[in-house]
Structure formats: structure tokens, C-alpha cells
């Protein structure tokens, strides 16, 4: 079983490495060119080049070679142009927005399919070209008329793909498109996380004896074995492999956390339960990678939007409109996050005698991005008001849903934002607007009597 698990883990890593590279999809698509070439050449050989339909190629072998050479040379030139555009776009995205969005651009399926299409047409024309022969006394020659006609059609298709590529590249590097894509992926990651958690076992009714293990016993600590970001944690498989009574495990990391070989990733009670099998199971089901993945780490999507906003507000770029746009998408994410049920942080197993607790990202870890943006907003009243309006909307939702811990966080962050903004804004009227917005947030939260900081 251990060997099978290792093989599955290795296969998953290899497949993920292949699927998340730029060349994998283009490589698969480019195989269509040789496949089509062999198919149509087979049809031509079956008819011995005697097809005489009016729409087929009727030129000589020399004309066919010239035509195919032109198509192949043109397509490889177009492919080089496409890659040049891609490199320029990557440089623009990296310098104008943030390097953290480059991965999403490279994994764009349209870009990959178009790049593969160029190579497929080039390979098709080249293969057909090698089979074209002039007739002679010893050789009747061979002119694959059907294959050449298809090559002409594929040449026009290559021009269409070039136009599609230019239009698509110009669209996906626009900041509204980038921000919308990141926000959509982040919301999907939040929904997927909640769905996975709902499939697990609830932790209610855990015996007080098991819960008290951590209060009077020293735990066995497990350290990470590799350096990188926690990619994902396979909770169902982990629970299956550590199925034993009277065991308490606390996972101290979650997706998106950076770990080193000195990072404690788990604690186990009692200490003698942390045998080699238990340690290996925990390390085996906590995956670490060199970079974060938005599909499993919703905080990474929030981080990307915040980085774009911070870059836009820097003196070098000075684009508050982009900053405001990112704040609005962050607002949509946080509003969706507030509406989600509270994530489960403890699970029972072994007939309720054992417990596994996990770390879930707190709401404050998401919303504190507003504090960073507000710090770099300086005296830009437009950005500050957008931040406070976003917090007002989040306060209204959290109050309506009676999310007390969220209300505390919203008030603390809004107060900090307002206090910093007042010191940066020189106009008295703008200061009054900031205070009015803060008073509105306070008014929304005051009636709940839940704020630990006191209103």
C-alpha cells in the first residue's frame, strides 16, 4: 500500500508538472498536423493521385513544392512572431501589474492552442512536401493533390489563428480581464474549500478527555521535510492512514503557508503515538510546491489583486483607476467570503475517540489587504473612499448574518484606515467625508453589541 501511494503521488506530480507547463498543450495540438498529413497522404496514395475534382490542386510538382515551402516558411515565421508577442506581453504584465499573474497568462488555453496550431500546420506542410516528386522515366512521380489542397486551406487557417491570437492577447493583458479572472478563480477556490469541508465529519461531541490531552501533555512535533509553499492537504487520506483510538493531531499549516525544514507542521498527542507510520502519513499527505496555486489557495488570489493595486498606486505608475478596480473585485470576494459557512476546524475519527484539528485562514488574513492598500494610497481620497465603502458593504452583510468575529475585524480595519487617511489628507472637506464613512460603519455595527473593541 505504501508503494502504491508513493506511485500515485509521483504520477500526480508528473501530471501536474506537465499540465502546468506552456509547451504541453501546444505539443499535443501540434501532433494533429502529422496525423492529418498521414491521413490525407494515405487517401492520395489510394487514388494514386488521379483525383480530378475541380476544387483540387492541379499544378505541377514544382508548383506544389513551391507552394508547400511557402506555407511552411510562412507558418514558422508566424510562430516566431507569436512567441515574440507573448514575450512582450509577459514583460508588460510583469512590470505593469505583478509577476504573480504570469502563470495564469502562460496557462491560457487559447494562447497554447493557437501556438500548437501554428506548429501543426508547419509540420503538415513539411511532411506533404517530402512526398512530392517530379515524374521521370524511372519514376511516375507523385503529386498529392488532395493533401496540397488541404495545406492551402490550413494556410488560410493559420492567418485566422494569427488574428485570433493578436486579439486574444490584447484582451487578456487588460487589467479588467486580469482582475476578473483572478476574482473568479478565487471565489471558485473558496467554494471548493467549503464543499470539501462539508463532506467531512463534524467535531461536535468530542470527549473532554481527548480535548484535554493538549493541556497537560507535551506533544510530539513534526517538521517539514522540504522548503516551499503548502500546496494542499489530503484530509480524507490522512484520516484513513492515522486511524487509531485516543489520538489528537493538530495541523499548524494550511494551503499557502510557506514552510522550511524548521517549521512545525503538526503536533501529536500523546507523544508515544507519533511513531514512524504516523509521521510518514502526515508528511505524505501535506504537499509542498515552489509556488502557490490559486485553485487550492484563495489567499493567493487576494494577494494577486492586492499586489496589482499596490503597484498601480506606486509613484512610478500612479494609476489609481486600476487600484480602485482591484479594490472593487476584492470587495466582491470578501462579500462572498462573509456569506460562506464557518469552516470546520476539527474532525472526529476512530469512532469519535480521536480528533484532528486543522488551521483555516482567518477572515482577518484576507481583509487586512485593505490595510496595505490604504497605507500606500496616501492622500488619494478616491481610493480611500472606495476602501471604506467596500468595508461598509462587508459590515452590512456581516451584521445581517450576525457574524460577530467578522464585525470586529471590519471595525478595527476601518478605524485604522480612517486614522491613517486623516493624517495624509490635507483638505478639511475630504477629512469630513472620511469621518462620515467611518461613522456609517460604526452605526451599522453598533446595534449588535458584539465589538470587542467597544463602540
ABEGO torsion letter per residue (X at the ends): XAAAAAAAAAAAAAAAAAAABAAAAAAAAAAAAAAAAAAAAAAAAAAGGABABAABBABBAAAAAAAAAAAAAAAAAAAAAAAAAAAAAAAAAAAABBAAAAAAAAABAAAAAAAAAAAAAAAAAAAAAAABBBBBAABAEBBBAAAAAAAAAAAAAAAAAAAAAAAAAAAAABAAAAAAAAAAAAAAAAAAAAAAAAABBBABGBBAAAAAAAAABBBBBBBBABBEBBABBBAAAAAAAABBBGBBBBBABBBGBBBBAABBABBBOBAAABBAAAAAAAAAABBBBABBBAAABAAAAAAAAAAAAAAAABAAAGBAAAAAAAAAAAAAAAAAAAABBBBBABBBBGGGABBBBBBBBBAAAAAAAAAAAAAAAEABAAAAAAAAAAAAAAAAAAAAAGBAAAAAAAAAAAAAAAAAAAAABABAAAAAAAAAAAAAAAAAAAAAGABAAEX
